[in-house]
Amino acid sequence: MSHCLTCQQPINHCSCKKNKTDNIIYAGPTLSCLGIETNDTLTVIIQKINTAFCSFSPTTTTLISTTTTTTTSNCDTWYYNIDVYSCVNCVIISSQTISNGLPLNIGSYYYSNGVGNKILVLSEYVPCENGGGGTMDVDPSTESATCAGVICPSTTTTTTTTIT
């Protein structure tokens, strides 16, 4: 049984306080590798850390007789739940699951013409064995911390009139 760090009584003892992780707020600087931001709750931080750990491909080692064989179980496709935003005004249009040939960062915004010249933000990593959805070719170099920071290409039309 767990004991309270303050009073050393069993955790269910009435004088021992438990804090809900939704009530603990992170006050430090943004931790970009994990996507943790100032004012994230401890619950959200734990979820982001879990997502970061789950995004690494596991490596397994199998022993056969006296021979060692190392097998790497790699996902050659990464799956994400995403929100799709308009390039015009950064308003959310839809949500969907996509797959991509390169790993991307959860919580970051990317440009993708694969969703019809739109911006997408990755809300959640989906493990390889549970993936599905449309295949994208999202370029990691289009990553931005904000929707407004994503550069969407614009189309210009030039009309030339020749007078003879």
N, C-alpha and C positions, 0 to 999 in steps of 0.2 A: 504494500500500500504506500502511496506517496505521502510525504509529509510537507507541511507548510514551512517555507524557508524562514518565516518571521517567528512563528511560535513553536515550531517543531512538533505540532500536533498533527494527527491524521488530517489529510486534505479536506475531508468532509466535516471536520470539527467546526462548530458554529462561529468561533472567533477568527477563523482563518479566512482571509479575503481572497477571492479569485477575480481577476480582471478579464473582461471579455476582450478578445483580440481586435474586435471592431472598435473598441474604445481607446486603443493605444495608437497615437499618431506619431509618425516619423518626422522629426524636425531637422534632420541633417540635409546635406546637399544632395542633388540628383546623382544617382548611381547609374550612369548610362548603360553599362554592360548588362545590368540586371533589369533596367527599365524602372527602377525604383525612384520615386519623386518625393519631394518634400510634401508633407500632409497625407501621404499614403497611410492607410491603416496597417496594423501588423498583419491582419488577415490577408490583405492584398499583397503585402510584401512576401509573405510565406507562399502565396500562390505564384507570384512572379519567380521566386527562387526555385520552386518546384518545376515550373515551365522551363526555366533555364537549364536545370539538371536534366530534365526529360528530353531536351533538344539535342543532347549529345548522343552519338551512336554508341551503343555498348560494344565492347570487345570481349569475346569469350575465348578461352584456351581449353582445348580438349587433348587429353593424353591418350595415345593409342600405343600399346605395348611399350617399347622404349623410345618411340618416336613422338615428338611433340608437334602438333599441328595447331597453328593459330588461325582462327577464323574471325574475320571482322564482319559483324552484322551491320551493314551500312544501309541507310535509307538513301536511295538515289533520287528520291522525291520527298519534299517536305510539305506537310499539309497544315493549313491554317484556317481558322474561322476568321472572316474579315467583315468589315463594314465598308461599303462603297460610297464615296462622296463625289459630288459634282465638282468638276474642275472650275466651273464658273463662280460658285458661291460657297463652296465647302459645306454644303448641306448633305446629310446622309440620305442616300437613295435606297439602299438595300443592304442585306446581309447575306453572306453565302460562305461556302467552304471551297477553298481552292487548293491546288497543289502547285509547287514551284520546283524547278530544277536546282535552285540555289537556296541556302538557308537565309532567312530574313529575321529581323528583330521584332519581337512582340511590342506593340505600342507605338511603333514607328509608322510614319506615313510614306507611301510610295506612289509614283506615277505608274500607271499600266494602261496601255492601249488594248490589252487583252480583255478588259471589262468595258470597252467602248470609250476610250479616251477619258478615263476617270482616275480619281485618287482612291487608294485603298489604305486602310489601317488594319494591321494584324491584331486581332483581339485575343487570340488563343492559339496555342500550338496543339495540333491533333497528332497523336502518335502514328507512326507509319502503318501499323497493322490495322488502324481504325480509319485511315484516310479515305478520301473520296473527293468528288467534285471536279470542277474544270481545271485543266492544266493551264498554267500561266508561265510567262517568261518575264517575271518582274526583275528589273535591273536593280541590284542593291545600291548602285551609285545614285539612284534617284531618292534615297532615303532622306527624310526630314523629321524633325521633332514636332512640327506642326503642319496642319493641312495647308495653311497659307504659304508655308515654306517650300512646298512642292511646285516645281516649274512644269506647267502643262504647256505642250507645244500649241501654238496658235496657227491658224491657217489664214494666209493672206491671198487675195486674188488681185492680179494685176491685169488691167485691160489696156491693150495698146491699139490705138486708132491711127491708121495710116491714111493721110489725105494726099491724093494724087491729082 
